[in-house]
């Protein structure tokens, strides 16, 4: 059923539903550009220009910008409008890792009793991450490390692996919190990718998490996830020195 169909009938016609759908579409288009690194940090985001490029009015663009500001991907300056947020500072990275460690280890512990339900999906996600990582490694070898499509696929497969665990943790609020942190975690993944070693280490750590779930040991998956987040933290903060 479409949004237009949902807005009619018992509850009457509600034009705000159609506008909300347009806002969400605009939000997704801008978010995709930010995630793919198509817009440089610090660049000004003109509402009128974006509205013209997307062939919409300024209203859904303005509403989308308010949403994006909450993710931390854009910042708003009084009387100057919106800009792409600068790269995460070291202090911001530290805080983000604290939140990620708490959230992901808890989700992993909660998902562990459901290992039989999630293992097939987790193995598939790990295989896709390994495949995407192999393509990035090949791109680096041929001097094409800035291939946006390949790195985007790699980041997405990384996120998808972790999402399997969140999907099986059985806690709606933890899943919501993971979605709130999602955009910042994507920026974090982009910060961490520094070369072949980073990709190989991430692949090995994901394999260890799968093996921990397969082992049947009740505490093994949480320990493997904790080690993974700690290693990602070390790689990321080392790059900031």
Buried (B, 14 or more C-beta within 10 A) or exposed (E): EEBEEEBEEEEEEEEEBBBBBBBBBBBEBBBEBBBBBEBEBEEEBBBEEBBEEBEBEBBBBBBBBEBBBEBBBBBEEEEEBBBBBEEBEEEBBBEBBEBBBEBBBBBBBBBBEBBEEBBEBBBEBBBBBBEBBBBBBEBBEEEEBEBEEBBBBBBBBBBBBBBBBBBBBEBEEBBEBBEBBBBBBBBBBBBBBEEBEBBEBBBEBBBBBBEBBBEEEEEBBBBBBBBBBEBBBEBBBEEEE
